[in-house]
Amino acid sequence: MKNIKFNKGYLLSISMVSAMGGLLFGYDWVVIGGAKPFYERFFDITESANLQAWAMSSALIGCILGAVISGVISDKLGRKRPLLLAALLFTISAFGTGISETYEGFIIYRVIGGLGIGLASALSPMYIAEVSPSQFRGRFVSLNQMTIVIGILAAQVVNILIAEDVPVDVTDEYIRASWNGTIGWRWMFWAELVPAIAFFVFTFFVPESPRWLMKADQKEKAYPTLEKIGGEIYAKMEIENIQATLNDVAQKVDFQALFHPKYRMVLVLGIVLAVFQQWCGINIIFNYADEIFTAAGYGVSDTLFNIVITGSVNLVFTLVAMFTVDKWGRKKLMLLGSLGLAITYLLLGSAFYFELKGIAVLSLVVIGIGVYAMSLAPITWVILSEIFPNRIRGGAMAVATFSLWIACFVLTYTFPLLNKGFGAAGTFWVYAVICTLGFLFIRKNLPETKGKSLEEIEKELVK
């Protein structure tokens, strides 16, 4: 394909629209961390670790359900219409969470937002992978992670812009009666309405995935999109390659086929990588930044500022990943990330053990986020979007994403319990052990996929 001239402008535009699902994923996922000190006082749940954990992790129930249904609806309806549904769910959640007057209502709307996250997290990278040529597929799929990070940073910036300064050592009653505790936290959620509505509108203008159209026996509709991406020769080559891997596959998702012996190992690989991306522990820093930075000696306002620092580092190193994923390769970056995080957590746990405060903890947190942002965060999604065969991609991606969100729920819900039982030091040492095990698994089982077409990867992994 060296002589083929690709329409990168068109490819970038449709990929960025799909990646807006990632932006909303990131915003919805992290905005709650900044609002946490305020809505907890509003709903009077500061004395209940269970209610606090449920408020933080309830969206994950929606994520899990969204991941489960993503396989069925994406194989039946395509990739485009489920993305529209995700945008609608984000819109409903953003508005409803902000108007909630009861804890129960707050939870319901967080679950609805989670449904949007579950759909978008599976569909956005899968759509981009299916429209991208092999030589720069990693870079384009990484756009989804870049928008996730932009969404995370946007939530952090919006939180600090909306929140009024909170004096050190104030009472719960003071925060509950303040503007932050009554109205401010609501605007943190309402700000999501702007990108959610934009995502819904722009998605109408992207084409359906040509690989799904081929699977649905609509070759005549797939050809124009492929031709617009790479011209007539590229379109004909891709049509032939895709057709060769389908072989009369039925449009309906057959989840039993996922467990056929020839697909078993690739499915296990995807599940383990998805679970590891969460159990490596970095999302704890985003979701429980309040507790982590408080333990390091920071007040509420300082914590909000530190969160913005971590978000900025996250963005910078995600850009690094975009420029290295198609050069260094997926496996090398995954090994770098897992080993780097293991060492960082070992040091971070030691910092808490020896009661180091302030900049020492912040520096290690920033290093950990940088390592994660250029490795496990984007590369896992790239690999998951690549390794599954055409005929089971929707269902397999749903299973892997379902596993990811189950793992994320376990991680998020158990952190307060681990933190209470082992302390911050012991908790981060647990994550160090998990990262070491992840390093060993990746080194043994993950093949390199850079520069290969989806069909070439399928022939290598499915034998």
N, C-alpha and C positions, 0 to 999 in steps of 0.2 A: 504493500500500500504506500510505498515511499513516493510514488509519482502522483498520488491522488491529492488533490487540493481540497481540503475540508473547509466547510463554511463554519468557522469557529464562532463567528458572531451569532449566528442562528443557534448553534449548539449551546453557547453560553447563555443566551436569553431563555431558552426553554429549561435549561438546567437550573438557572437561578430562580425561575418561578417555582419549579418543583422543590428547590432547596428552601423556599420560604416556609415550607412545613418544618424544616429544621430550625429556622429562626424562631418560630412560635413554640416549638418543642423546647428550645433553650430558655426562652423568656418565661413560659408557663412553669417550667421546671424550677427555676431559680428565684423568681419574683417572691415566692413565699418565704424564702430565707430572710430577705430584708424586711418583710412585713411581720415576721414571726414575733419580735418583741412587743408588737403593738396589738395584733389580733388576739394573742394569747391573753393579754390583759382585758381586752374588750369582751371576750367570751369567758373570762375568769377560769382559765384552765392551767394557770401557772403552778398549781399544787398537784397536778395529776400528770405523771409521766406517761401514762397510757393514752390520755386524751391528747397530749402534746404529740406523741408519736403517731397517733392516728391522723391528726391534722396534717402532719408532714407526709405521711405515707399513703393517705387515702387516694390521692391521684393515681397511685400505682395500681390500684384495683382497676381503674379505667384503662391504664396502660396495658395491663394484662388482657383485659377483655378486647381492647382494640387490636392487640397483636393477634389474638385468636381469630377474630373475624376477618382480619386483613387478608389472610390466605384465601378464604372462601370468596369474599367479594372482589378481590383483585383478579382472581382467575375467572370469575364469572362476568364481572362488569368492566374489567380492564384496570388500568392504573389511574386514569384521569378522574373518573367519577368518585372513587373513594377519596382522592385528594380533595375534591370539592366538599365531600362530607366532613373530612377532617377540619377544613377551614371553617365550616359552619359550626362544628362543635367547639372550636377555639373561641369563636365569637360569643356563643351562648355562655360558655364558662366564664369568660372575662367579664361580661356584664353581670351575670348572676352572682359570682363570688363577691364582686364589689357591693352589691345591694343587700347581701346577706345580713339578717338581723339575729339569726340564731346559729348556734354551732352546727346543728343538723343540716340546715340549709347550706352553710359554708361547705360542709363535707360533700353534699350532693353535687354542687357545682364543680368542686375540685375533681370528683370522679368523672364528670362530663368532660372536663379539660383533659383528664388522663386518657379518655377514649380517643380524643384528637391526637394526643402524643403517640399512643400505641399505633394508630393508623399511619401517621406521618413518619414515625421512626422506621417502619417497615417499607413503606411505599416510596418515599422520597429518594433514598439511595438506590433502590431497585430500579426505579424509573430512569434515573440518570445513567446507571450502568447499562441499561438496555438500549439507550440511544447513543452512547459514547463509543467511538472507535477505540481499539485496544491500546494504541500507543500512548494515549493520554487519558485513558479511562480513570486511572487512579487519581489524577489531578482533578478531574471533573466531579467524581464521586466525593472527593474531599471537600468540594464546595458545600456539600450538605453539612459537614462538620464545621466548616467555617461559619456558616449561617447559624448553626447551633450556638457557637461561641459568641457570635455577634449578638444573638438573642440573650445569652447569659449576661454579656457585658451591658447590653441595653437595659436589662432588668436591674442590674446593679447600679447603673448610672441614674436610672429613673428613681430608684429607691432613695438614693442619697440626695437627689434634687428635690424630691417631694418631702422627705422627712425633715422636720425642724430639729435643730440641735437639742440633744438630750443631755442635761447635766449629769455628772458622775454621781453615783450612789443615790439616785432618786427612788422613791417608793413606787410600788405597783399602782397605788391610787393616783399618784401624780401622772404617770404615763397613761392610765386609763382615761383620765379627764382631759388630757392634752389634745391638741389638734391631731397629732400622730395617732393617738389611740381611738379617736372617734371618726375622723374623716380621712386622714392621710393614707392609712393602709388601704383604703378602698380605691383611691386613685392609682395606687401601685398596680392593682389588677385591671382597672378600667383602661389604663394606657395601652394594654394589649389589643384593644379593639381596633386600633389603627392598622397594624400589620395583619390582623386576622381578616378584616374586611378586604384589604388590598390583595391578600392571598386568594380569597374567594373569587374576586373579580378577574385577576390575571390568569387563573387556572383555566378559565373558559377559552383562552387563546392558545394553549399548548396542544400539540397533537397527541393522539394516543400512542402508546409504546408500539413500535413496529413488531417487536418480538411477540407481544401479546396478540397483536392482530394476526400474525402468522399462525400462532397457536389456535386462534379462533377461526382459522380458515378464511381470513379476509386479506389475502395477499395483495389484492388490488389497492387496498387502503394503506398497506405498509410501505409499498414501493415509493410513493411520492415523498414521504418523510425521509427515507433513506437516501433518495436522490438529492433532496435539498441539503442533506448533511454532507454527502461526499461525491455527488455526481452519479452519472448513469452506470459507470463500470463498478463503482463501489456498491451501489444499490443491488446490482445483479449478483455480485459476489456474496453479499450478506444474505440475500434471499436464498441462495443455494446452500450456504453454510447453516443457516437457521433451519431450513427445511430438512436437512440431513439429520439433525438431532431430534426432530419431532416425531417422524415416522408414525403418522396417523394417531397422534396422541389425542385423547378426548379433552374437550374443553373443561369438563367438570373436574374439580379437585378430587383426587383419590388419595386420601391420607394414608390408606393402607400401602400405597405404592412407595410412600416415604420410607417404609421399613423393609422394603425389598433388600435382599442381601447386597446387591450391587450399589445401592444408595446409602447403606447403613453407615459406613465409615465417614462419608462426607457429611452426613447429618450429625454424627457425633462430634466431628471436628467443629462444625458451625455452632453447635450447642455449647461446647466447652469454651470456645473463644468468646461467645456472647456472655456467658456466665462470668468468665474471668474479667471481662471489661468492667463489670460491676463490682465483683468481689475484690478487685485490686484496691478498692476503698477510697478512691479520690473523690467520688461524689459526696462523701461524708463532709468534706471540707466545704463544699458549696451549700449543702443542706443544713449543716450544723455549725456554720461559721460562728454563730453567736456564742455557742458553748465553747468552741475551740479557742477563739480569741479572748473570751472572758477568762478562761483558764490560764491564758498567757498574760493576763494582766491588763487587757484593753477594756475600755468602756464602750457603751452602745454606739456613740457617734464615731469613735475611732474604729470600731469594728466595721461599720458601714463603709468607711474610707478604705480599710484594708481589703474588704471584699472587692472594691473597684480595682485595687491593685492586682489582686489575683485574677480578675476578669481580663484585665489588660494583658497580663502575661499569657493567659490562655489564648487570646487572639493572636498575639505575636508568634507564639510557637506553633499554632495551627497553620499559619502562613508558611512557616518553615516546613511543616509536613507536606503541604501542597507542592512545594518545590523539590522535595526529596523522594516522595513516594514512587514516582516513575523512574527515578535515577538509582536510588539505593535499594529499592525493592521493599516488599511488604514484610518479609520474614526478618530481615535485619532490623527494621524499625521496631517490630514487635518484641524482638529479643532485647534491644536497647531499652525499651520502655519497661519491660517487666523487671529486668535486673536493676535499672536505675531507680525504680520505685521501691524495690526491696531494700536497697541501701538507704534511700531517703527516709523510709519509715523506721528503719533501725535507728537512724540518727534522731528522728523526730521523737520516737518513743523515749530515747535516752535523754533528750532535752526536757521532756515532761518529768521523767524519773528524777532527774537532778534539779528540778524546779527552776529551770532557766526561764526567763520571762522576755517579753517584748520582741526585739528585732531578731533574736536567735530563732524563735519559733516562726516568726513571719518569713524569714529567709528560707527556712526549710520547706515551709508550705509553698512558697513561690517556686522553689526548685522542683518540688513534686508535681505541681501543676504544669510547669514547663515541660517536664519529661513526659507526662501523660498526654499533653496537648499535641506533641509532635510524634506520638507513637500509638498507644492503645486507643485513644479517643477516636481519631479519624480512621486509622488503618483497619480496626476491627470492622467498621461499617463497609470499607472498601472490600475487604475479604468476603464478608457475608454476601455482598451484592454480586460477587464474582463466582464463588465456588459451586453454587447449586445448579444442577442441570436445567435446561430450558423447560422440560416437561413437568418438573416438580418445583420450579423456582418459587412460585407464589406460596404454595403450601409449606415448603422448607423454610422460606424466609419467615413465615408466620410462626413456625415452631421455634426457630432460633430467636426471634424477637420476643416471643412469649417467654422463653427461658431467660432471656436477658431481663425482662421486667419482673419475673418471679425473683430472680437473683437480686435485683435492685430493691424490691420490696423487703426481702429478708435483710439486706444490708441496712436499709434505712430504718427499719423497725427495730433491729437488734442493736444498733449503735448506742442508744441511751442505756440499754441493759448491759452491754459490754463495758461501756464507760463507767457505769455504776459498780459493776462487779470487779473489773480489772484496772480501772483508772485509765486515763488517757495514754499513759506509757504502755501498759499491757495491751490495750486495744490496737495501737499502731504496730506493735510487735507481731500481733496476730496477722495483720495485713501484710507485714514483711514476709512471713512464712508463706502466705497464699501467693504472693508475687514470685517467690522463689520456685514454688511448685509450677506456676504458670510458665516461667522461663524454661523449665525442664520439658514440659509438655510441648511447647512451641518448637523448641530445638529438635525434638524427635519427630513430630507429626506434621508440621506445617510445610507444604511445598511452596516454592516461589511462584507467583502468578503474574508478575509484571511483564508487560509486553505481549501477553497472550490473549487471543480472542476468547470470548466466553465459551465458544464451542471447542477450542483447543484445550481449555482448562477442564471442560467436561470429559473429554476423551482421556485426559491424564488421570483424573480422580475417579472416574467411573469405569471399572474394568470387569 
